[in-house]
Amino acid sequence: MMRSRDRPTRRHVLVLAYYFPPMGLSGVQRVSKFVKYLPERGWDVTVLTSQPRGYFAFDESLEEEIPRAVRVIRTGSVDPTRVFRSKETVSLPAEGVRRSLSKASQWIFLPDNKVGWFPSAVRAAGRVHRARPVDVVFSSAPPYTSHLVGRSIASRADVPLVLDFRDDWLDNPRHEYPSRLHYAIQKNLESKAISSATAITTINAQIADDIHKRHVNRSDAPSITVIPQGYDPDDFTGRNEGGQQGYMSFVYSGIFYDAQSPEAFLRALRRAIRMRPTMADEVLADFVGLVPAYMAPLVAELGLERLVRYHGYKAHNELTKMLSAADVLWLTIGDRPGAEAISTGKLYEYFGTGRPILGLVPEGVARRDLSRYGAAEIVDPDDVPHIAEAILRLHDRWKADQMPAADADFVMQFDRRLLTRRLADLLHDVVDSVA
């Protein structure tokens, strides 16, 4: 292996990411933060992404964070979002509609409905490599079409490939296979992608273990490195912490879909207020992001209209201010098969605030990390009575000005700069291994 002092001053990585700023929401954070900090670690970066079309949210502030030296190549794609005009914000569909569209999509498109990005992405990647040779390809998924693009260009350019799994591919808890044939095809596609990879990164050990088990007997199985989700300290510099003019604020950021629902929290909040009526004048529930259509009627049914506030989608730099000003941050991961492997990106941004967290999560990665955080109340996601009790305990501590403190050493390991350094070192090692 090449010694570090013998390495070239700069190396060139091609990053494949269908979701990238100005697209918003949590799916873009991991890659955009890697791209922000990789140049500091000896890497020149070219990002290959899609031309933005219809999407649920856009965030220009994230685009402004990308260093000017980073080259971003945007290509067209023949996929369902092409029916929308450029950068058109679309509404979040009702859950029943979303599930129906998802099932139809999984019948028709393999590996996913972004497969129409493959031809233009491969052509563009070839042009990038001819203009300035790429040392390594880094592909982040979902969508898993990205890994097929990575496999193709890495093979053609004869350079190493690193596959990043933000979710599991084959055993994704949000994926339903219409038939055994669909499962077999997906398994084959995953196998081919992994056989082409020099290394794999995942967001948690559960996904790493699942991939390892599926490929453990392969002589060509690549190494797997866990680089978790994280937070960017720059996002929280100088933020004021806690308090909203005498109200105790519970803040949720993001969207609700699949098994993630606000219902258990809202019912628990009503239950807590019935047990302690004075809370009705002391508590606010703030929702920052996209909420389902059924939420407003549910809030009205529960008599919580005066307590619940909707803020809509906020640019990331505005969101971090709201997170830092919360008294309690809360999240939910629905209890469903495969939920143990979900470690949602918002949790690690919550960690970056150091604020108390109410975690409505099943057994799994998120619950284990919350237990180590040191400032969390952890409850099963659908256990309304125990959620209500946790709310009351947090209210007691808020009244006494004795809110729990986070473990700073634990939080520090999720610093995006440190995580990017690990990725940069891995990319260097991968290139050295084939030199």
C-alpha positions in Angstrom: 0.0 0.0 0.0 1.2 3.5 -0.8 2.5 5.5 2.1 0.7 8.7 2.9 3.8 10.8 2.2 4.0 9.3 -1.3 0.4 10.1 -2.2 -0.4 12.8 -4.8 -1.2 16.2 -3.3 -4.8 16.0 -4.7 -6.9 13.1 -5.9 -10.2 13.2 -7.8 -13.4 11.5 -6.6 -16.6 11.3 -8.6 -19.6 11.4 -6.3 -22.9 9.9 -7.5 -25.9 11.3 -5.8 -29.4 11.6 -7.4 -30.6 13.6 -4.4 -28.4 16.7 -4.0 -29.0 20.4 -3.2 -31.0 22.4 -4.1 -33.2 19.5 -3.2 -34.1 19.6 0.5 -35.1 17.1 3.2 -32.8 14.7 5.0 -31.9 12.5 2.0 -29.4 15.1 0.7 -27.6 16.0 4.0 -25.1 13.1 4.2 -23.6 13.5 0.7 -23.7 17.3 0.7 -21.8 17.4 4.0 -19.2 14.9 2.7 -18.8 17.1 -0.4 -18.5 20.2 1.8 -15.5 18.8 3.8 -13.8 16.4 1.4 -11.7 19.2 -0.3 -10.1 19.8 3.1 -8.9 16.2 3.2 -7.0 16.2 -0.1 -9.9 15.4 -2.5 -11.1 17.3 -5.6 -14.7 16.5 -6.0 -17.0 16.2 -9.0 -20.7 15.5 -8.1 -22.9 13.8 -10.7 -26.6 14.4 -9.9 -30.0 14.8 -11.5 -31.4 18.0 -12.9 -33.9 19.0 -10.2 -37.6 18.5 -11.1 -40.7 18.1 -9.0 -39.9 17.4 -5.4 -41.4 17.9 -2.0 -38.9 20.7 -0.9 -36.0 22.8 -2.1 -33.4 24.4 0.0 -31.1 27.0 -1.6 -29.1 27.4 1.7 -27.7 23.9 1.3 -26.5 24.7 -2.2 -24.7 27.7 -0.9 -22.6 25.5 1.4 -21.0 23.6 -1.5 -17.5 24.8 -2.0 -16.9 26.7 -5.3 -14.1 24.3 -6.2 -16.6 21.4 -6.3 -17.9 20.7 -9.8 -21.5 19.8 -10.0 -22.8 18.0 -13.1 -26.6 17.8 -13.5 -28.1 15.5 -16.1 -31.6 14.7 -17.3 -33.5 11.6 -16.3 -36.4 9.7 -17.7 -38.3 9.1 -14.5 -41.7 10.0 -13.0 -40.6 13.4 -11.7 -39.9 14.5 -15.2 -43.6 15.3 -15.6 -43.1 18.4 -13.4 -41.5 21.6 -14.4 -38.0 22.4 -13.3 -37.8 22.7 -9.5 -41.5 22.6 -9.0 -42.5 22.0 -5.4 -45.1 19.2 -5.2 -47.4 18.3 -2.3 -46.8 15.3 -0.2 -49.5 12.8 -1.2 -51.9 11.2 1.2 -50.5 8.0 2.7 -52.9 5.8 0.9 -52.0 7.4 -2.4 -48.3 7.3 -1.7 -48.5 3.6 -0.9 -50.4 2.8 -4.0 -47.9 4.8 -6.2 -45.0 3.1 -4.4 -46.5 -0.4 -5.1 -47.1 0.4 -8.7 -43.6 1.8 -9.1 -42.1 -1.3 -7.6 -44.0 -3.5 -10.1 -42.7 -1.5 -13.1 -39.2 -0.1 -12.2 -36.1 -2.1 -11.3 -34.2 -1.4 -9.1 -36.3 1.8 -8.6 -38.1 4.5 -10.4 -34.9 6.4 -11.0 -33.6 3.8 -13.4 -34.2 6.3 -16.2 -31.3 8.3 -14.9 -28.9 5.5 -15.8 -28.1 6.3 -19.5 -27.5 10.0 -19.1 -25.6 9.6 -15.9 -23.2 7.0 -17.4 -22.6 9.2 -20.4 -21.9 12.2 -18.2 -19.6 10.2 -16.0 -17.6 9.1 -19.0 -17.2 12.7 -20.1 -16.0 13.7 -16.6 -13.4 10.9 -16.6 -12.1 11.8 -20.0 -11.8 15.5 -19.1 -9.9 14.7 -15.9 -9.3 11.0 -14.9 -11.2 9.9 -11.8 -9.3 8.1 -9.0 -12.3 6.6 -7.3 -16.1 6.5 -7.6 -18.3 7.1 -4.6 -22.0 6.2 -5.0 -24.6 6.9 -2.4 -28.1 5.2 -2.4 -31.0 5.2 -2.4 -31.9 5.3 -5.2 -30.0 2.1 -6.0 -29.8 3.1 -9.6 -26.9 5.2 -8.4 -25.0 2.0 -7.6 -25.6 0.6 -11.1 -24.3 3.8 -12.5 -21.2 3.5 -10.2 -20.6 -0.1 -11.3 -20.7 0.9 -14.9 -18.4 3.9 -14.8 -15.9 2.3 -12.4 -15.6 -0.7 -14.7 -15.2 1.4 -17.8 -12.7 3.7 -16.2 -10.9 0.8 -14.4 -11.0 2.6 -11.0 -12.2 1.5 -7.6 -15.8 1.8 -6.5 -17.1 2.6 -3.0 -20.9 2.0 -2.4 -22.6 4.0 0.4 -25.8 2.5 1.8 -28.1 5.1 3.5 -30.7 2.3 3.7 -30.5 -1.4 3.1 -31.2 -2.4 -0.5 -32.6 -5.9 -0.4 -34.1 -5.9 3.1 -35.2 -2.3 3.1 -38.2 -2.1 5.5 -40.0 0.3 3.3 -39.7 -1.9 0.2 -42.4 -4.4 -0.7 -41.7 -7.0 -3.4 -44.6 -7.6 -5.7 -43.4 -11.1 -6.6 -40.6 -13.6 -6.1 -39.3 -12.7 -9.5 -39.0 -9.0 -8.4 -37.0 -10.1 -5.3 -34.7 -12.3 -7.4 -34.0 -9.5 -9.8 -33.2 -7.1 -7.0 -31.0 -9.7 -5.3 -29.1 -10.2 -8.5 -28.7 -6.4 -9.1 -27.4 -6.0 -5.5 -25.0 -8.9 -5.9 -23.5 -7.5 -9.2 -23.1 -4.1 -7.6 -21.4 -5.4 -4.5 -19.1 -7.7 -6.6 -17.8 -4.6 -8.4 -17.1 -2.7 -5.2 -13.8 -2.3 -3.5 -15.4 -1.1 -0.3 -18.8 -0.4 1.2 -19.9 2.2 3.7 -23.2 2.1 5.7 -24.9 4.4 8.2 -25.1 1.8 10.9 -23.9 -1.6 12.0 -27.3 -3.3 11.5 -27.2 -2.6 7.8 -23.5 -3.6 7.6 -24.3 -6.9 9.3 -27.3 -7.6 7.0 -25.1 -7.0 3.9 -22.3 -9.0 5.4 -24.6 -12.0 6.0 -25.9 -11.9 2.4 -22.4 -11.9 1.0 -20.2 -13.5 3.7 -19.2 -16.6 1.6 -18.1 -14.6 -1.4 -14.4 -14.5 -2.0 -14.9 -11.0 -3.6 -16.9 -9.6 -0.7 -15.7 -6.0 -0.1 -14.8 -4.5 3.3 -17.7 -2.7 5.1 -17.1 0.4 7.1 -19.8 2.1 9.3 -19.8 5.9 8.9 -22.9 7.0 10.8 -25.2 9.9 10.1 -24.1 13.1 11.7 -24.5 16.8 12.4 -22.4 19.8 11.2 -21.1 22.0 14.0 -21.2 24.9 11.7 -25.0 24.6 11.6 -25.2 25.2 15.4 -22.6 27.8 16.0 -23.9 30.7 18.1 -27.4 29.2 18.4 -29.4 30.3 21.4 -30.7 27.3 23.4 -34.0 26.6 24.9 -37.2 28.5 25.9 -40.0 30.1 24.1 -41.2 33.0 26.3 -42.4 30.8 29.2 -43.7 27.9 27.1 -42.3 24.4 27.0 -41.8 23.7 23.4 -41.8 20.2 21.8 -40.4 20.4 18.3 -40.6 17.8 15.5 -38.8 18.3 12.2 -39.3 16.4 9.0 -42.1 14.5 7.4 -44.4 11.6 8.3 -44.9 8.5 6.2 -45.2 4.8 6.3 -45.3 3.7 10.0 -44.1 7.2 11.2 -47.1 9.0 12.5 -47.8 11.9 14.9 -50.9 10.3 16.3 -49.4 8.5 19.3 -47.6 11.7 20.4 -50.7 13.9 20.0 -52.9 11.4 21.9 -50.3 11.2 24.6 -50.1 15.0 24.9 -53.8 15.2 25.4 -53.6 12.4 28.0 -50.9 14.3 29.8 -52.9 17.5 29.8 -55.9 15.7 31.2 -53.7 14.4 34.0 -52.2 17.8 34.6 -54.6 20.6 33.2 -52.1 23.4 34.0 -50.0 22.1 31.1 -52.5 23.4 28.6 -51.2 26.9 29.3 -47.5 25.9 29.4 -46.8 23.6 26.4 -46.5 24.1 22.6 -46.1 21.4 20.0 -44.2 22.8 16.9 -44.1 20.8 13.6 -41.4 22.0 11.2 -41.7 20.3 7.8 -44.4 18.5 5.9 -47.4 17.0 7.8 -50.1 14.6 6.6 -53.5 15.8 5.6 -55.2 13.9 8.4 -53.2 15.8 11.0 -55.3 18.9 11.3 -58.6 17.0 11.8 -56.9 14.8 14.4 -55.6 17.9 16.3 -59.1 19.4 16.2 -60.6 16.1 17.4 -58.2 16.0 20.4 -58.8 19.7 21.2 -55.2 20.7 20.7 -55.6 23.5 18.2 -54.3 26.1 20.6 -51.1 24.1 21.4 -50.1 22.9 17.9 -48.3 25.1 15.5 -47.4 24.3 11.9 -44.3 25.9 10.4 -44.0 24.2 7.1 -40.7 23.4 5.4 -37.9 25.6 6.5 -34.4 26.1 5.0 -31.8 24.1 6.9 -30.2 27.2 8.3 -33.6 28.3 9.7 -34.4 24.8 10.9 -31.3 24.5 13.0 -32.2 27.7 14.9 -35.6 26.2 15.7 -34.0 22.9 16.9 -31.6 24.7 19.1 -34.4 26.8 20.6 -36.6 23.8 21.5 -37.0 22.6 25.0 -37.6 19.0 23.8 -37.0 17.5 20.4 -39.0 14.5 19.5 -39.1 11.9 16.8 -40.8 8.6 16.0 -39.8 5.5 14.1 -42.8 3.3 13.6 -42.7 -0.3 14.9 -42.6 -2.5 11.8 -40.4 -5.3 10.5 -36.9 -3.9 9.7 -37.3 -0.8 11.9 -34.3 -2.0 13.9 -32.1 -0.9 11.0 -33.5 2.6 10.7 -31.3 5.4 12.1 -32.9 8.5 10.7 -30.7 11.4 9.9 -32.7 13.8 12.0 -31.8 12.0 15.2 -28.1 12.8 14.7 -28.9 16.5 13.9 -30.9 16.4 17.2 -27.8 15.2 18.9 -25.9 18.2 17.5 -28.2 20.5 19.5 -27.5 18.9 22.9 -31.2 19.4 23.6 -33.4 16.7 25.5 -35.0 14.2 23.1 -38.2 12.3 23.4 -37.6 9.2 21.3 -40.6 7.1 20.3 -38.6 4.2 18.8 -38.6 0.4 18.8 -35.7 -1.8 19.7 -32.8 -1.2 17.3 -30.0 1.2 16.3 -31.9 4.4 17.1 -32.9 3.2 20.5 -29.4 2.2 21.4 -27.9 5.5 20.3 -30.6 7.4 22.2 -29.8 5.4 25.4 -26.1 6.5 25.1 -27.0 10.1 24.4 -27.8 10.8 28.1 -30.6 13.3 27.6 -33.4 11.2 26.3 -36.8 9.7 27.3 -37.3 6.6 25.3 -40.7 4.9 24.8 -42.1 2.4 22.4 -43.7 4.3 19.5 -47.3 3.3 20.0 -47.4 3.2 23.8 -49.6 6.2 24.5 -49.8 5.9 28.3 -46.1 5.6 28.7 -45.5 8.5 26.2 -47.8 10.6 28.3 -45.8 9.7 31.4 -42.6 10.7 29.7 -44.1 14.0 28.7 -45.0 14.6 32.3 -41.5 13.8 33.5 -40.0 16.2 31.0 -42.5 18.8 32.1 -41.5 18.3 35.8 -37.8 18.8 34.9 -38.6 21.9 32.8 -40.5 23.4 35.6 -37.6 22.7 38.0 -35.1 24.0 35.4 -33.3 20.7 35.6 -33.5 19.4 32.0 -31.1 16.4 31.3 -27.7 17.1 29.8 -26.3 15.3 26.7 -23.1 13.3 26.8 -20.7 15.6 25.0 -18.2 12.9 24.2 -20.8 10.7 22.7 -22.2 13.5 20.6 -18.8 14.5 19.3 -18.3 11.3 17.4 -21.1 12.4 15.0 -19.3 15.6 13.9 -19.5 15.8 10.1 -15.9 16.9 9.9 -14.7 13.8 11.7 -17.0 11.5 9.7 -15.7 13.0 6.4 -12.1 12.5 7.6 -12.9 8.8 8.0 -14.4 8.7 4.5 -11.5 10.6 3.0 -9.0 8.2 4.6 -11.0 5.2 3.3 -11.1 6.6 -0.2 -7.3 7.1 -0.1 -6.8 3.5 1.2 -9.0 2.2 -1.6 -7.0 4.0 -4.2 -3.7 2.9 -2.6 -4.9 -0.7 -2.6 -5.1 -0.8 -6.4 -2.1 1.4 -7.1 
